[in-house]
Amino acid sequence: MATEVNVPTLGESIVEATVGEWLKQPGDPVKADEPIVSLETDKVAVEVPSPVAGVMGQHAVAVGDNVAVGALLATIEAGGAGATAPAPTPAPAAPAPTLASSPAATAGQQAPASGDTPAALSPSVRRAVLETGVDPATVKGTGKDGRLTKDDVLAAAATPAAPTPSAEPVQTPSVAASTGRKEERVRMTRLRQTVAKRLKDAQNTAAMLTTFNDVDMSAVIEARTKYKDLFEKKHGVRLGFMGFFVKAACMALKDVPAVNGQIDGEEIVYHDYADISVAVSAPQGLVVPVIRDADQLSVAGIEKTIGDFGKRAKDGTLKMEEMKGGTFTISNGGVFGSLMSTPIINPPQSAVLGLHRIEDRPVVRDGQVVVRPMMYLALSYDHRLIDGREAVTFLVALKNAIEDPTRILIDL
């Protein structure tokens, strides 16, 4: 007897999703509540678990298909998760084809992941494989259930491969022919499509303007260096820079309420709380979970929340409700080496703060040219609601709090 697996309810106002990756293939043993497929929605990837233990049946839909809530995804055939039918005697394994000589891989068909468990490569991993030329069959996966991740492919590409003995001579003409120019068309994920639409809508709707300032990070770096070990020992989380910036931003938002507001039709909504959205990089794209009531949290509470968001963003386990809301956004492009940028507003919010890399630069202090660790700050804002004076006032308040962290302690 077969049990149907259908698309679950995905959240308020979400009626369909895209099949991102099959985690179980037909014939694989499946345990109850074990994820079998990953679905991509407008905001997050959702793993659908098996309702019963048994053997994976046929897939009713393919990777890339759009599926409505309640639609059939697959069936689970009766049988113990740990006991499967005897496998037929395997045929002699053919040598794994290289990426350049494998039309199936180029066409985006499913390819075996690392380890003994076959799994479809996710779009990001498949793209990394095509760009680097790494044979996925030779890479050990570190993802969930041994699945191959993009980082695994990039790490393998950076490591010189040991020569592999082959029963057949290498065909030099074929390898030479494979060095020609190539193109690949990969369907945009639902998340990427939504991000693109929202960002373009923000540009078309808001009267966006960006104001810059710079901040001397000496005091924060000194405090972090002095207390990071004690902080981690007491709170179980590393002391980073984001905790300081979130607290400083919350203080500045109280001083300049317009930056924490939003336009709703012909009305302006001011918030007496600070729900800070933090941009987090995930394998399927940029996600923006929200730190609720960040103004009421300690630096330790903020760091714990951000660390949890980062881990679950990589695992794809962020919940839909954790992405909703938010009154102000902080995006830290500095972790990727960005010197300066003009971030785009996350609607319906009215402002976003961009952080950038820290680098030593000459500055004048007390009439002397000295070297200080400096960071550029960028505030992009909706000029329909926020005036230039308010934007500059916000950045100056933030700068003062970071350059003198005691202000954060005494709320000055």
KATA-V791579 format. One line per field, one symbol per residue. ss: DSSP state (H for helix, E for strand, C for the rest). burial: + if it has 9 or more other C-alpha atoms within 8 Angstrom, else -. A space follows every 50 residues. Layout:
ss: ???
burial: ???
This chain:
ss: CEEEEECCCCCCCCCEEEEEEECCCCCCEECCCCEEEEEECCCCEEEEEC CCCEEEEEECCCCCCEEECCCEEEEEECCCCCCCCCCCCCCCCCCCCCHH HCHHHHCCCCCCCCCCCCCCCCHHHHHHHHHHCCCHHHCCCCCHHHCCCH HHHHHHHHCCCCCCCCCCCCCHHHHHHCCCCCCCCCCCCHHHHHHHHHHH HHHHHCCEEEEEEEEECHHHHHHHHHHHHHHHHHHCCCCCCHHHHHHHHH HHHHHCHHHHCEEECCEEECCCCCCEEEEEEECCEEEEEEECCHHHCCHH HHHHHHHHHHHHHHHCCCCHHHCCCCCEEEEEHHHHCCCCCCCCCCCCCC EEEEECCCEEEEEEECCEEEEEEEEEEEEEEECCCCCHHHHHHHHHHHHH HHHCCHHHHHCC
burial: --+++++--+-----+++++++++++--+++++-++++++++++++++++ -++++++-+-+-+---+++--++++++++++--+--------------+- -+--++---++++++--++++--+++-+++-++++++-++++---+++++ -+++-++-----------------+-------------++++++---++- -++--+++-+++++++++++--++---+--++----+-+---++++++++ +++--++++++++----+-++--+++++++++-+--+++++-+++-+-++ -++++++-++-+++-+++-+--+--+++++++++---+---+++++--++ ++++++++-------------++++++++++++-++---+++++++++++ +++++-++----
